[in-house]
Amino acid sequence: MEKSEYYLELQRVFSSEFSFYLKAANFHWNVEGQLFGQLHELFERVYTEVYGSIDQYAEELRALQITTPASLSTFSRLSYIQDENMPGDWRSMLQELLMDSDMMAMKFQQLFMVAEEFGDHGLSNFLADRQDAHKKHSWMLRSSLK
Ligand SMILES: [Fe+2]
């Protein structure tokens, strides 16, 4: 992979992570049903963890002298996450966020390997941690669907 493609992918996955955070917050606010309390808390747990990683990711990009995407229009242009304007019922929220979390885990896994190739070991450690965090989010979302 060319360095310019690698850097663009770092920006795209950063934008996706921010969009993922927003979607988990969206579901935290808008979920309804008998399981409200449980799912309201689960979505909060997910968005809080993801939000806690955003600043470090942004600053990892800056350390590589990459511009950090930081506007809604840029996020919408670069993100792999499908925006959600009409959230469905609690089950479809869980399914959608699970699909997105699995995709994020895969994106972080792929980026980890590219970062290793470029010798960005501090960044690759961070990316590996993000992959792991998304696998845990996926586990909780998947378990709540059974
Ligand atoms: Fe809240």
Backbone and ligand atoms as CSV (ligand in chain L), in Angstrom:
chain,resi,resn,atom,element,x,y,z
A,1,MET,N,N,0.849,-1.206,0.000
A,1,MET,CA,C,0.000,0.000,0.000
A,1,MET,C,C,0.886,1.258,0.000
A,2,GLU,N,N,0.506,2.225,-0.817
A,2,GLU,CA,C,1.219,3.512,-0.842
A,2,GLU,C,C,0.992,4.254,0.481
A,3,LYS,N,N,1.959,5.097,0.834
A,3,LYS,CA,C,1.816,5.857,2.078
A,3,LYS,C,C,0.569,6.757,2.046
A,4,SER,N,N,0.273,7.346,0.887
A,4,SER,CA,C,-0.893,8.240,0.803
A,4,SER,C,C,-2.197,7.465,1.021
A,5,GLU,N,N,-2.258,6.228,0.518
A,5,GLU,CA,C,-3.458,5.389,0.732
A,5,GLU,C,C,-3.583,5.003,2.202
A,6,TYR,N,N,-2.445,4.677,2.793
A,6,TYR,CA,C,-2.395,4.315,4.219
A,6,TYR,C,C,-2.904,5.480,5.071
A,7,TYR,N,N,-2.436,6.682,4.768
A,7,TYR,CA,C,-2.844,7.858,5.541
A,7,TYR,C,C,-4.336,8.153,5.348
A,8,LEU,N,N,-4.816,7.999,4.122
A,8,LEU,CA,C,-6.251,8.211,3.872
A,8,LEU,C,C,-7.074,7.192,4.654
A,9,GLU,N,N,-6.592,5.950,4.664
A,9,GLU,CA,C,-7.318,4.899,5.388
A,9,GLU,C,C,-7.349,5.204,6.898
A,10,LEU,N,N,-6.255,5.746,7.423
A,10,LEU,CA,C,-6.246,6.149,8.843
A,10,LEU,C,C,-7.322,7.215,9.101
A,11,GLN,N,N,-7.459,8.145,8.174
A,11,GLN,CA,C,-8.490,9.186,8.322
A,11,GLN,C,C,-9.897,8.596,8.174
A,12,ARG,N,N,-10.043,7.641,7.238
A,12,ARG,CA,C,-11.368,7.035,7.016
A,12,ARG,C,C,-11.800,6.229,8.238
A,13,VAL,N,N,-10.871,5.479,8.804
A,13,VAL,CA,C,-11.231,4.658,9.969
A,13,VAL,C,C,-11.463,5.553,11.195
A,14,PHE,N,N,-10.698,6.648,11.290
A,14,PHE,CA,C,-10.955,7.621,12.370
A,14,PHE,C,C,-12.376,8.192,12.238
A,15,SER,N,N,-12.744,8.598,11.035
A,15,SER,CA,C,-14.094,9.137,10.787
A,15,SER,C,C,-15.153,8.082,11.086
A,16,SER,N,N,-14.855,6.834,10.767
A,16,SER,CA,C,-15.791,5.730,11.043
A,16,SER,C,C,-15.953,5.527,12.543
A,17,GLU,N,N,-14.848,5.624,13.273
A,17,GLU,CA,C,-14.909,5.427,14.721
A,17,GLU,C,C,-15.759,6.537,15.366
A,18,PHE,N,N,-15.590,7.762,14.894
A,18,PHE,CA,C,-16.408,8.859,15.428
A,18,PHE,C,C,-17.883,8.622,15.089
A,19,SER,N,N,-18.147,8.168,13.869
A,19,SER,CA,C,-19.525,7.903,13.441
A,19,SER,C,C,-20.119,6.738,14.226
A,20,PHE,N,N,-19.291,5.762,14.538
A,20,PHE,CA,C,-19.743,4.627,15.353
A,20,PHE,C,C,-20.150,5.114,16.754
A,21,TYR,N,N,-19.313,5.978,17.314
A,21,TYR,CA,C,-19.616,6.579,18.622
A,21,TYR,C,C,-20.978,7.276,18.580
A,22,LEU,N,N,-21.175,8.065,17.520
A,22,LEU,CA,C,-22.429,8.819,17.391
A,22,LEU,C,C,-23.622,7.876,17.282
A,23,LYS,N,N,-23.452,6.769,16.533
A,23,LYS,CA,C,-24.574,5.839,16.374
A,23,LYS,C,C,-24.911,5.160,17.702
A,24,ALA,N,N,-23.892,4.799,18.484
A,24,ALA,CA,C,-24.155,4.179,19.796
A,24,ALA,C,C,-24.877,5.171,20.709
A,25,ALA,N,N,-24.504,6.459,20.636
A,25,ALA,CA,C,-25.190,7.490,21.428
A,25,ALA,C,C,-26.632,7.652,20.932
A,26,ASN,N,N,-26.813,7.655,19.635
A,26,ASN,CA,C,-28.141,7.736,19.019
A,26,ASN,C,C,-29.046,6.633,19.599
A,27,PHE,N,N,-28.533,5.395,19.644
A,27,PHE,CA,C,-29.336,4.266,20.121
A,27,PHE,C,C,-29.549,4.369,21.645
A,28,HIS,N,N,-28.562,4.874,22.365
A,28,HIS,CA,C,-28.713,5.103,23.813
A,28,HIS,C,C,-29.886,6.059,24.067
A,29,TRP,N,N,-29.983,7.084,23.254
A,29,TRP,CA,C,-31.043,8.087,23.443
A,29,TRP,C,C,-32.399,7.595,22.953
A,30,ASN,N,N,-32.413,6.850,21.856
A,30,ASN,CA,C,-33.689,6.570,21.181
A,30,ASN,C,C,-34.255,5.175,21.400
A,31,VAL,N,N,-33.519,4.319,22.108
A,31,VAL,CA,C,-34.032,2.947,22.297
A,31,VAL,C,C,-35.319,2.980,23.131
A,32,GLU,N,N,-36.245,2.053,22.798
A,32,GLU,CA,C,-37.514,1.927,23.526
A,32,GLU,C,C,-37.825,0.450,23.708
A,33,GLY,N,N,-38.717,0.154,24.632
A,33,GLY,CA,C,-39.174,-1.232,24.802
A,33,GLY,C,C,-38.974,-1.728,26.215
A,34,GLN,N,N,-39.360,-3.008,26.417
A,34,GLN,CA,C,-39.305,-3.591,27.769
A,34,GLN,C,C,-37.882,-3.676,28.309
A,35,LEU,N,N,-36.905,-3.794,27.401
A,35,LEU,CA,C,-35.506,-3.912,27.832
A,35,LEU,C,C,-34.814,-2.554,27.897
A,36,PHE,N,N,-35.621,-1.477,27.906
A,36,PHE,CA,C,-35.069,-0.131,27.831
A,36,PHE,C,C,-33.861,0.084,28.761
A,37,GLY,N,N,-34.027,-0.190,30.046
A,37,GLY,CA,C,-32.977,0.128,31.030
A,37,GLY,C,C,-31.665,-0.547,30.676
A,38,GLN,N,N,-31.792,-1.838,30.362
A,38,GLN,CA,C,-30.615,-2.654,30.045
A,38,GLN,C,C,-29.890,-2.155,28.785
A,39,LEU,N,N,-30.682,-1.897,27.738
A,39,LEU,CA,C,-30.056,-1.513,26.457
A,39,LEU,C,C,-29.568,-0.056,26.486
A,40,HIS,N,N,-30.317,0.795,27.157
A,40,HIS,CA,C,-29.893,2.191,27.357
A,40,HIS,C,C,-28.490,2.185,27.984
A,41,GLU,N,N,-28.282,1.315,28.957
A,41,GLU,CA,C,-26.974,1.221,29.622
A,41,GLU,C,C,-25.917,0.563,28.754
A,42,LEU,N,N,-26.299,-0.457,28.027
A,42,LEU,CA,C,-25.341,-1.145,27.150
A,42,LEU,C,C,-24.808,-0.173,26.083
A,43,PHE,N,N,-25.732,0.564,25.461
A,43,PHE,CA,C,-25.294,1.513,24.427
A,43,PHE,C,C,-24.412,2.611,25.038
A,44,GLU,N,N,-24.734,3.011,26.257
A,44,GLU,CA,C,-23.903,4.022,26.921
A,44,GLU,C,C,-22.489,3.490,27.168
A,45,ARG,N,N,-22.429,2.247,27.603
A,45,ARG,CA,C,-21.136,1.626,27.866
A,45,ARG,C,C,-20.279,1.613,26.589
A,46,VAL,N,N,-20.926,1.281,25.465
A,46,VAL,CA,C,-20.221,1.228,24.181
A,46,VAL,C,C,-19.751,2.628,23.773
A,47,TYR,N,N,-20.662,3.612,23.787
A,47,TYR,CA,C,-20.237,4.927,23.284
A,47,TYR,C,C,-19.205,5.584,24.196
A,48,THR,N,N,-19.308,5.312,25.498
A,48,THR,CA,C,-18.332,5.897,26.430
A,48,THR,C,C,-16.933,5.338,26.165
A,49,GLU,N,N,-16.860,4.029,25.940
A,49,GLU,CA,C,-15.553,3.413,25.672
A,49,GLU,C,C,-14.968,3.966,24.369
A,50,VAL,N,N,-15.807,4.026,23.334
A,50,VAL,CA,C,-15.313,4.477,22.021
A,50,VAL,C,C,-14.902,5.950,22.100
A,51,TYR,N,N,-15.730,6.762,22.743
A,51,TYR,CA,C,-15.400,8.191,22.844
A,51,TYR,C,C,-14.069,8.394,23.562
A,52,GLY,N,N,-13.810,7.539,24.548
A,52,GLY,CA,C,-12.561,7.621,25.303
A,52,GLY,C,C,-11.318,7.349,24.484
A,53,SER,N,N,-11.490,6.793,23.301
A,53,SER,CA,C,-10.337,6.475,22.445
A,53,SER,C,C,-10.107,7.533,21.364
A,54,ILE,N,N,-11.089,8.397,21.164
A,54,ILE,CA,C,-11.082,9.325,20.021
A,54,ILE,C,C,-9.917,10.317,20.072
A,55,ASP,N,N,-9.693,10.906,21.239
A,55,ASP,CA,C,-8.656,11.940,21.338
A,55,ASP,C,C,-7.274,11.355,21.059
A,56,GLN,N,N,-7.025,10.180,21.590
A,56,GLN,CA,C,-5.718,9.556,21.342
A,56,GLN,C,C,-5.535,9.250,19.853
A,57,TYR,N,N,-6.587,8.753,19.227
A,57,TYR,CA,C,-6.528,8.447,17.793
A,57,TYR,C,C,-6.227,9.737,17.008
A,58,ALA,N,N,-6.950,10.805,17.350
A,58,ALA,CA,C,-6.754,12.092,16.664
A,58,ALA,C,C,-5.297,12.544,16.783
A,59,GLU,N,N,-4.736,12.362,17.967
A,59,GLU,CA,C,-3.367,12.841,18.190
A,59,GLU,C,C,-2.318,11.920,17.582
A,60,GLU,N,N,-2.655,10.630,17.442
A,60,GLU,CA,C,-1.767,9.710,16.703
A,60,GLU,C,C,-1.659,10.169,15.245
A,61,LEU,N,N,-2.783,10.618,14.677
A,61,LEU,CA,C,-2.766,11.120,13.294
A,61,LEU,C,C,-1.883,12.359,13.198
A,62,ARG,N,N,-2.038,13.275,14.158
A,62,ARG,CA,C,-1.249,14.501,14.134
A,62,ARG,C,C,0.246,14.214,14.262
A,63,ALA,N,N,0.578,13.172,15.035
A,63,ALA,CA,C,1.991,12.812,15.207
A,63,ALA,C,C,2.591,12.355,13.872
A,64,LEU,N,N,1.739,11.852,12.966
A,64,LEU,CA,C,2.215,11.476,11.625
A,64,LEU,C,C,2.067,12.642,10.638
A,65,GLN,N,N,1.694,13.805,11.162
A,65,GLN,CA,C,1.465,15.013,10.361
A,65,GLN,C,C,0.307,14.859,9.392
A,66,ILE,N,N,-0.680,14.043,9.803
A,66,ILE,CA,C,-1.906,13.874,9.021
A,66,ILE,C,C,-2.954,14.812,9.620
A,67,THR,N,N,-3.743,15.468,8.753
A,67,THR,CA,C,-4.845,16.299,9.250
A,67,THR,C,C,-5.891,15.387,9.875
A,68,THR,N,N,-6.344,15.744,11.073
A,68,THR,CA,C,-7.395,14.957,11.728
A,68,THR,C,C,-8.766,15.437,11.241
A,69,PRO,N,N,-9.555,14.533,10.637
A,69,PRO,CA,C,-10.902,14.942,10.220
A,69,PRO,C,C,-11.701,15.362,11.443
A,70,ALA,N,N,-12.414,16.493,11.347
A,70,ALA,CA,C,-13.096,16.982,12.541
A,70,ALA,C,C,-14.327,17.828,12.208
A,71,SER,N,N,-15.029,17.470,11.145
A,71,SER,CA,C,-16.286,18.169,10.880
A,71,SER,C,C,-17.302,17.145,10.390
A,72,LEU,N,N,-18.588,17.459,10.585
A,72,LEU,CA,C,-19.632,16.487,10.237
A,72,LEU,C,C,-19.607,16.155,8.753
A,73,SER,N,N,-19.345,17.164,7.903
A,73,SER,CA,C,-19.337,16.877,6.458
A,73,SER,C,C,-18.140,15.996,6.081
A,74,THR,N,N,-17.007,16.204,6.748
A,74,THR,CA,C,-15.840,15.359,6.461
A,74,THR,C,C,-16.085,13.931,6.962
A,75,PHE,N,N,-16.645,13.825,8.160
A,75,PHE,CA,C,-16.950,12.487,8.665
A,75,PHE,C,C,-17.884,11.767,7.698
A,76,SER,N,N,-18.896,12.469,7.251
A,76,SER,CA,C,-19.885,11.835,6.378
A,76,SER,C,C,-19.262,11.420,5.045
A,77,ARG,N,N,-18.277,12.193,4.565
A,77,ARG,CA,C,-17.609,11.856,3.304
A,77,ARG,C,C,-16.664,10.668,3.480
A,78,LEU,N,N,-16.006,10.585,4.622
A,78,LEU,CA,C,-14.945,9.576,4.778
A,78,LEU,C,C,-15.391,8.292,5.491
A,79,SER,N,N,-16.471,8.370,6.276
A,79,SER,CA,C,-16.826,7.235,7.147
A,79,SER,C,C,-17.320,6.014,6.383
A,80,TYR,N,N,-16.957,4.840,6.893
A,80,TYR,CA,C,-17.500,3.576,6.372
A,80,TYR,C,C,-18.830,3.231,7.029
A,81,ILE,N,N,-19.148,3.941,8.124
A,81,ILE,CA,C,-20.381,3.648,8.872
A,81,ILE,C,C,-21.562,4.347,8.199
A,82,GLN,N,N,-22.612,3.561,7.965
A,82,GLN,CA,C,-23.829,4.123,7.370
A,82,GLN,C,C,-24.533,4.982,8.425
A,83,ASP,N,N,-24.829,6.219,8.059
A,83,ASP,CA,C,-25.521,7.122,8.982
A,83,ASP,C,C,-26.921,6.570,9.279
A,84,GLU,N,N,-27.403,6.785,10.495
A,84,GLU,CA,C,-28.730,6.263,10.869
A,84,GLU,C,C,-29.670,7.407,11.241
A,85,ASN,N,N,-30.568,7.741,10.313
A,85,ASN,CA,C,-31.512,8.838,10.556
A,85,ASN,C,C,-32.843,8.358,11.110
A,86,MET,N,N,-33.119,7.048,10.911
A,86,MET,CA,C,-34.417,6.504,11.324
A,86,MET,C,C,-34.191,5.219,12.109
A,87,PRO,N,N,-33.737,5.334,13.364
A,87,PRO,CA,C,-33.450,4.107,14.111
A,87,PRO,C,C,-34.684,3.214,14.239
A,88,GLY,N,N,-34.475,1.915,14.075
A,88,GLY,CA,C,-35.587,0.963,14.162
A,88,GLY,C,C,-35.836,0.536,15.593
A,89,ASP,N,N,-36.393,-0.679,15.773
A,89,ASP,CA,C,-36.676,-1.148,17.130
A,89,ASP,C,C,-35.380,-1.638,17.792
A,90,TRP,N,N,-35.496,-2.020,19.068
A,90,TRP,CA,C,-34.288,-2.352,19.837
A,90,TRP,C,C,-33.491,-3.477,19.196
A,91,ARG,N,N,-34.204,-4.460,18.596
A,91,ARG,CA,C,-33.493,-5.586,18.004
A,91,ARG,C,C,-32.683,-5.150,16.781
A,92,SER,N,N,-33.281,-4.318,15.948
A,92,SER,CA,C,-32.535,-3.875,14.760
A,92,SER,C,C,-31.392,-2.928,15.156
A,93,MET,N,N,-31.554,-2.186,16.257
A,93,MET,CA,C,-30.429,-1.370,16.750
A,93,MET,C,C,-29.252,-2.264,17.121
A,94,LEU,N,N,-29.549,-3.346,17.863
A,94,LEU,CA,C,-28.476,-4.264,18.269
A,94,LEU,C,C,-27.815,-4.896,17.047
A,95,GLN,N,N,-28.645,-5.326,16.095
A,95,GLN,CA,C,-28.087,-5.970,14.892
A,95,GLN,C,C,-27.213,-5.014,14.105
A,96,GLU,N,N,-27.696,-3.778,13.957
A,96,GLU,CA,C,-26.961,-2.793,13.163
A,96,GLU,C,C,-25.626,-2.428,13.830
A,97,LEU,N,N,-25.673,-2.187,15.146
A,97,LEU,CA,C,-24.441,-1.798,15.838
A,97,LEU,C,C,-23.449,-2.969,15.884
A,98,LEU,N,N,-23.976,-4.194,15.969
A,98,LEU,CA,C,-23.117,-5.386,15.939
A,98,LEU,C,C,-22.402,-5.490,14.590
A,99,MET,N,N,-23.159,-5.308,13.514
A,99,MET,CA,C,-22.564,-5.367,12.173
A,99,MET,C,C,-21.462,-4.302,12.040
A,100,ASP,N,N,-21.754,-3.108,12.525
A,100,ASP,CA,C,-20.781,-2.015,12.447
A,100,ASP,C,C,-19.554,-2.295,13.325
A,101,SER,N,N,-19.782,-2.862,14.497
A,101,SER,CA,C,-18.669,-3.134,15.404
A,101,SER,C,C,-17.758,-4.213,14.804
A,102,ASP,N,N,-18.380,-5.243,14.204
A,102,ASP,CA,C,-17.583,-6.282,13.527
A,102,ASP,C,C,-16.758,-5.664,12.397
A,103,MET,N,N,-17.378,-4.745,11.663
A,103,MET,CA,C,-16.640,-4.096,10.566
A,103,MET,C,C,-15.481,-3.264,11.120
A,104,MET,N,N,-15.720,-2.540,12.208
A,104,MET,CA,C,-14.646,-1.733,12.801
A,104,MET,C,C,-13.494,-2.631,13.257
A,105,ALA,N,N,-13.819,-3.774,13.870
A,105,ALA,CA,C,-12.764,-4.701,14.313
A,105,ALA,C,C,-11.929,-5.135,13.106
A,106,MET,N,N,-12.603,-5.415,11.988
A,106,MET,CA,C,-11.893,-5.839,10.777
A,106,MET,C,C,-11.029,-4.706,10.208
A,107,LYS,N,N,-11.568,-3.494,10.187
A,107,LYS,CA,C,-10.800,-2.342,9.682
A,107,LYS,C,C,-9.551,-2.107,10.536
A,108,PHE,N,N,-9.709,-2.208,11.857
A,108,PHE,CA,C,-8.555,-2.002,12.740
A,108,PHE,C,C,-7.528,-3.121,12.550
A,109,GLN,N,N,-8.001,-4.338,12.306
A,109,GLN,CA,C,-7.080,-5.454,12.075
A,109,GLN,C,C,-6.249,-5.199,10.809
A,110,GLN,N,N,-6.945,-4.759,9.743
A,110,GLN,CA,C,-6.245,-4.491,8.477
A,110,GLN,C,C,-5.260,-3.340,8.635
A,111,LEU,N,N,-5.700,-2.269,9.303
A,111,LEU,CA,C,-4.821,-1.103,9.479
A,111,LEU,C,C,-3.617,-1.433,10.350
A,112,PHE,N,N,-3.832,-2.305,11.325
A,112,PHE,CA,C,-2.732,-2.741,12.193
A,112,PHE,C,C,-1.596,-3.307,11.330
A,113,MET,N,N,-1.965,-4.156,10.381
A,113,MET,CA,C,-0.940,-4.803,9.565
A,113,MET,C,C,-0.205,-3.787,8.692
A,114,VAL,N,N,-0.932,-2.808,8.173
A,114,VAL,CA,C,-0.294,-1.779,7.343
A,114,VAL,C,C,0.636,-0.908,8.206
A,115,ALA,N,N,0.162,-0.540,9.397
A,115,ALA,CA,C,0.987,0.295,10.296
A,115,ALA,C,C,2.279,-0.437,10.662
A,116,GLU,N,N,2.192,-1.750,10.840
A,116,GLU,CA,C,3.389,-2.546,11.129
A,116,GLU,C,C,4.362,-2.501,9.955
A,117,GLU,N,N,3.798,-2.628,8.734
A,117,GLU,CA,C,4.645,-2.567,7.531
A,117,GLU,C,C,5.406,-1.252,7.438
A,118,PHE,N,N,4.734,-0.162,7.873
A,118,PHE,CA,C,5.371,1.148,7.805
A,118,PHE,C,C,6.226,1.450,9.040
A,119,GLY,N,N,6.274,0.493,9.970
A,119,GLY,CA,C,7.121,0.666,11.151
A,119,GLY,C,C,6.545,1.610,12.197
A,120,ASP,N,N,5.226,1.879,12.117
A,120,ASP,CA,C,4.582,2.759,13.105
A,120,ASP,C,C,4.097,1.910,14.291
A,121,HIS,N,N,5.029,1.496,15.117
A,121,HIS,CA,C,4.693,0.489,16.134
A,121,HIS,C,C,3.829,1.023,17.268
A,122,GLY,N,N,4.046,2.292,17.655
A,122,GLY,CA,C,3.188,2.869,18.700
A,122,GLY,C,C,1.753,2.907,18.215
A,123,LEU,N,N,1.573,3.372,16.991
A,123,LEU,CA,C,0.239,3.441,16.398
A,123,LEU,C,C,-0.354,2.042,16.245
A,124,SER,N,N,0.442,1.080,15.821
A,124,SER,CA,C,-0.105,-0.265,15.598
A,124,SER,C,C,-0.579,-0.879,16.916
A,125,ASN,N,N,0.115,-0.573,18.011
A,125,ASN,CA,C,-0.368,-1.048,19.327
A,125,ASN,C,C,-1.746,-0.484,19.622
A,126,PHE,N,N,-1.893,0.821,19.347
A,126,PHE,CA,C,-3.191,1.473,19.568
A,126,PHE,C,C,-4.280,0.809,18.704
A,127,LEU,N,N,-3.946,0.553,17.431
A,127,LEU,CA,C,-4.924,-0.051,16.514
A,127,LEU,C,C,-5.307,-1.461,16.970
A,128,ALA,N,N,-4.330,-2.197,17.497
A,128,ALA,CA,C,-4.607,-3.553,18.009
A,128,ALA,C,C,-5.565,-3.467,19.200
A,129,ASP,N,N,-5.350,-2.465,20.065
A,129,ASP,CA,C,-6.254,-2.279,21.214
A,129,ASP,C,C,-7.674,-1.949,20.752
A,130,ARG,N,N,-7.780,-1.163,19.689
A,130,ARG,CA,C,-9.110,-0.810,19.178
A,130,ARG,C,C,-9.810,-2.039,18.595
A,131,GLN,N,N,-9.041,-2.885,17.926
A,131,GLN,CA,C,-9.625,-4.126,17.392
A,131,GLN,C,C,-10.201,-4.946,18.552
A,132,ASP,N,N,-9.402,-5.070,19.607
A,132,ASP,CA,C,-9.809,-5.842,20.769
A,132,ASP,C,C,-11.057,-5.236,21.421
A,133,ALA,N,N,-11.081,-3.906,21.543
A,133,ALA,CA,C,-12.233,-3.230,22.162
A,133,ALA,C,C,-13.502,-3.511,21.345
A,134,HIS,N,N,-13.387,-3.461,20.019
A,134,HIS,CA,C,-14.577,-3.710,19.189
A,134,HIS,C,C,-15.020,-5.168,19.267
A,135,LYS,N,N,-14.073,-6.077,19.418
A,135,LYS,CA,C,-14.471,-7.486,19.582
A,135,LYS,C,C,-15.286,-7.647,20.862
A,136,LYS,N,N,-14.918,-6.900,21.900
A,136,LYS,CA,C,-15.680,-6.980,23.156
A,136,LYS,C,C,-17.058,-6.342,22.998
A,137,HIS,N,N,-17.122,-5.219,22.297
A,137,HIS,CA,C,-18.435,-4.610,22.049
A,137,HIS,C,C,-19.312,-5.588,21.262
A,138,SER,N,N,-18.730,-6.221,20.265
A,138,SER,CA,C,-19.492,-7.181,19.441
A,138,SER,C,C,-20.007,-8.331,20.300
A,139,TRP,N,N,-19.170,-8.806,21.189
A,139,TRP,CA,C,-19.577,-9.908,22.073
A,139,TRP,C,C,-20.816,-9.506,22.887
A,140,MET,N,N,-20.805,-8.313,23.468
A,140,MET,CA,C,-21.933,-7.890,24.306
A,140,MET,C,C,-23.192,-7.658,23.476
A,141,LEU,N,N,-23.006,-7.084,22.286
A,141,LEU,CA,C,-24.169,-6.826,21.424
A,141,LEU,C,C,-24.755,-8.149,20.935
A,142,ARG,N,N,-23.875,-9.071,20.543
A,142,ARG,CA,C,-24.313,-10.376,20.042
A,142,ARG,C,C,-25.039,-11.142,21.139
A,143,SER,N,N,-24.497,-11.100,22.343
A,143,SER,CA,C,-25.101,-11.845,23.463
A,143,SER,C,C,-26.478,-11.283,23.822
A,144,SER,N,N,-26.669,-9.982,23.596
A,144,SER,CA,C,-27.962,-9.368,23.923
A,144,SER,C,C,-29.025,-9.714,22.888
A,145,LEU,N,N,-28.615,-10.278,21.759
A,145,LEU,CA,C,-29.571,-10.634,20.700
A,145,LEU,C,C,-30.120,-12.047,20.863
A,146,LYS,N,N,-29.537,-12.833,21.809
A,146,LYS,CA,C,-29.950,-14.245,21.935
A,146,LYS,C,C,-31.233,-14.392,22.735
L,1,LIG,FE,FE,-27.344,9.265,28.931
